[in-house]
């Protein structure tokens, strides 16, 4: 798969890099020659030409890329039709409508039969405990997916049905989602860290007819009885008049009882001694995965689906508190995740790719499963956490599998920074070539540590901006082509047309700061909110008709680089000055004592709003009035006197979702001593909230 007019071209990017502090001062840095050579990534000048063409002629640009995939029936009608303007009628996006394909066929069957990759490792699986490992080839994965497709069909699952999946990071999770895709059912994956209430809410919203789960698993030291949570969830569904007819259970913690047999898709028995976990059994509803698979045939003809048929539903939090079921469709999503994966990570056939995200999030859908498999990549699938059994676990895994491309979240980077350089540098990491970040803007200090320590000053960093709703990367550097600025999402990917608007909806040119929007569709854009198209239109298109509204603030600098400044509701208006919480947080974290920071607004009788800061300190540092004054001074110096916080609170922990995102809505409540918290079911550690309330600063209204 190559870019139009770019296939077969060996291009060399400038590879230039910028190093910057929070204030945006930059200096150029040139990498070793090997960093800037690539068979895929175009030069910066060529990138700009191709990007302009991809925006001006999207049908031709993506039409060329579509030829690299298998279509049972090629697109014969309009390649792209859409309306982004709510004043002109219903919002809709259609890429290649009328063409038929199957994404599972494209990512498995073609790799095995046409590209002869059957014996290539698709996934190295690394369990929670070091030493719990296995691997699965493309051919073995295809067999397992066909078998489980037969299982689902026997349970009555048809094209268009919804299947809920509630599992840890084990190989059966990948098998389950690909089997759904093979028979045209929509998978709705719920992160295994979510509560029973969250699971039942998602099952009910999309009327899932079947649930796939696991007996139990370890996450670090913590034992999670997932089946117990699944049972509780299904009971809640029954109470609301929606009985789920079938629950398929993988015996993961009890795998040693089975033996691994000859099944390559099974993870090995858990080596850690397990207490007796009581697994309740609901006769007539619960079925063991391994028993069903023993009886299943290993061939299954894929269901040929329209390019615009839905592929999956993935729930993301909404401002109302009720999660939104984001719907992605088959054809456009396949094109977009395959293309972004290849160029953003500069993929080569010999690479070992590792995205640390859980498949329960969009990053795991796009860059653990579909994107890598569409390119015939070998990936690492990791069940554990970065700090277990010690804080060097990630780098141990990098060395073990010779990982070349590594993609993780700024939250993980900041967490590991707290423990210093030694746990990283005691491992080689010589295989690493490209590093990536995802999930939130990365502060320059964390970027520079990631580059200096993890990447040994030789690996480009792709700081990617995108959303559950976009399907894939939107703003990102291209390794070896884009001169890098720490903390900047750099430039738009192919086919992406960003703009910055003011409050009146006017496009701002040159250096500017305002609302980030996109002017036209890209193939990976969501198509609707499941069961609520009105909410889709209201959330993303109503505020500025004619644009997709991201909900993020953004600054474009003098060089045309885009800097995400945070969610619009994370912008603070202090004495008429608009301040970005991300900018203040970045200034705080530059202090050697601060590991993590979160900033929210607090009502002020004079300024209207003032800054209330929560800081988590690094090991070995203590909170004191002297430190408070140092932090205020640092912010004054980095940003200006207007940004000086009125309140700084010591926060040994911050309220976060289970994916690691800080819940600023909760912090605003704490800052204002408002105990009416609303829904806090997604908080990973609720005890953090009560601790912060009891230690909050004495404020004035």
Buried (B, 14 or more C-beta within 10 A) or exposed (E): BBBBEBEEEEBBBBBBBBBBBBEBEBEEBEBEEEBBBBEBBBBBEBBBEBBEBBBEBBBEBBBBBBEBBEBEEEBEEEBBEBBBEBEEEEBBBBBBBBBBBBBBBBBBBBBBBEEEBBEBBBBBBBBBBBEBBBBBBBBBBBBBBBBBBBBBBEBEBEEEBBBBBBBBBBBBBBBBBBBBBBBBBBBBBBBBBBBBBBBBBBBBBBEBBBBBBBBBBBBEEEBBBBBBBBBBBBBBBEEEEBEBEBBBBBBBBBBEEBEBEEBBBBBBBBEBEBEEBEBEEBEEBBBBBBEBBEEBEEEBEBBBBBBBBBBBBBBBBEEEEBBBBBBBBBBBBBBBBBBBBBBBBBBBEEBBBBBBBBBBBBBBBBBBBBBBBBBBBBBBBBBBBBBBBEBBBBBBBBBBBEBBBBBBBBBBBBBBBBBBEEBBBEBEBEBBBBBBBBBBBBBBBBBBBBBEBBBBEBBBBBBBBBBBBBBBBBBBBBBBBBBBBBBBBBBBBBBBBBBBBEEEBEBBEEEBBBBBBBBBBBBBBBBBBBEBBEBBBBBBBBBBBBBBBBBBBBBBBEEEBBBBBBBBBBBBEBEEEEBBBBBBBBBBBBBEBBBBBBBBBBBBEEBEBBBBBBBBBBEEBEBEEEBBEBBBEBBBEBBEEBBBBBBBBBBEBBBBBBBBBBBBBBBBBBBBEEEEBEBEEBBBEEEBBEBBBEEBBEBEE
